[in-house]
Amino acid sequence: MNFLTSKRLITTAFVLLVLLNGTLLTMLWLQNTHRAEGMHGGHQFNHESIFARELSLSESQTINFGKLRQDHFLKIQPEMESIALLKKQLVEESLKDNPDSKTTEYLITSIGIHQKTIERELAAHFHQLAKLCTPEQRGRMKVLLENMATRRSHGDKGRWGHP
């Protein structure tokens, strides 16, 4: 009997593949879990701790800020998903041999409509946050939000690497 066609080889190969797949899936899951914790727990992305520290928020204010922030992100999530889908379609259309300018314009306008909704929700969110603050905290919040709005994500360089 040929060893390559034996049941033992097939069974061994199957078990080995199952173990490798399990190991890879576990590694991917751990990697994604660790990345998500890093994004939310790190100082660079944890705006709640920045607000709490910079505005000298009380414990109850910090909790309320967190709740408002969570509600805000739940509200804008559908808009963000729509924008991502529209941008994907825009890229696909742009890379065609003969892109349709009407389709491109429609996609750009649609992205703008969703972005307008996000900005409107952001303004309402800031208003809700400000209502939780003392007048002194509101002044510091204004400075903090202005700095966050104008801060460049790449040091002194803008989105595409230009100052």
N, C-alpha and C positions, 0 to 999 in steps of 0.2 A: 504494500500500500504506500502510495506517495505521501510524504509528510505534509506537503503543501495543501493537500486536499483533505487532510484528516480533520475530524471534528475537534480535536485538541487544539490545533492551530487556529481554527476559526473562533473557537471559544476564547482562547487566549487573546487573540487580536481584538475581539469584541470587548472583553473586560478591560484591556489596555486602552482602547478608544474611549470607553465610558469614563475611566479614571482621568484620562487627559482632558476630556470635555468638562468633567466636573471641576477639575483643577483650574482650567481656563475661566470657566464661569465664576468660580469663587474669586479668582484674582480680579476679574473685571468688576464684580460687585464690590469688593473691598476697595478697589481703586476709585470707583465712582463715589462710594460712601465717604471715603477720606477726602476727596476733592470737594464734595459738598460741605463737609464740616469745615474745611479750611476756608472756603469762601464766606461762610456765614460767621465763623468764629474768629477769624483774623481781624486785626485792627483796621486793615485796609478796607474791608468791606462791611464792617460792623458799624453802621451809622447810628444804631441805638446807643451804643456806648459813647460814641463821639458826642451825640446830643446830650446825653446824661452828664458827661464830664464838662463839656463846654458851656452848657446852660445851667449847670449846678441843679439838675432836676432832683426833686424828692423821689422817694421810692414809688409813691403812688403815681406821680407824673411819668416816671420811667415806664411803669406798667401800662399806663394809658397810652403813652407814645407807641409802645410796642403793639398794642391792640389796634390802634389807628393805622399804623404802618402795615400790619398784616391785612387788615380790611382793604386798605388802598391797593395793595398788590393783588389781592383777589379780584378787585373791581377792574383793574386794568389788564389782567392776564389775557382775557379774550381779545382785547385790542392788540396786545403785543403778539399774540399768536397769529392774528390776521395780518399784521404788518410783516411778520416773518414769511408767511406764505406768499404774500404779494411781492416781497423782495425776491423770493426764489423765482417767481414767475417773471419778474422784471429781468433778472439775470438770464433766464432761459430765452426770453424774447430778444434781449440785447445781443446774445451770442449767435443768433440765427444769421444765415447768409444775407437775408433781406428782412430785417426787423420791421414790423408794422408800427409806424409812428403813432397811429391812433390807439393801438393796444398799449404801447409804451406810455403814452400820455394818460390813458385811462388808469393804468397801474400806479403811475406817479400821483395822480389826483386821489386815488383810493388810499394810498399810503398817507397822504396829507390829511385826509378826513379822519383816519384812525389816530394819527398823531395829534390832531387838534383835540380829539376826545381825551386822549391821555393828558395833554397839557391842561385841559379844563379840570380834569379830575385831580391833577397835581396841585393846581391853585386851590381847589376846595380842600384838599388834604392839608396843605400848609395853613389854611385858615383854621381848620379843626385843631391842628397842633398849636397854633398861636393862642387859641382860646384857653388852652390848658396852662399857658405861661403867665407869669407876672409881667408887668410892664418892663422891668429890667431884663427879664429873660427874653422878651420879645425883641428888644434891641439887639441882644447878642445873637438871637436866632436869625435876625435879618442879615447880620454880618456873616454868620456861618453859612447861610443859604446862598448869599451872593458869592462867597468864596467857593462853595461847592459848584455853583453854576458856571463859574469862570475858570475853575481849575482845569488844567490840561492833564489828561490821563497819561501822557508820555513826557513828564517833566515839563520843559518849556515848549515842547513841540505839540502841534495840534494833531488832529485825527490822522492825517496823511503824512506826518513827519515834518510839516512846515511850521515855523514859528507863528 
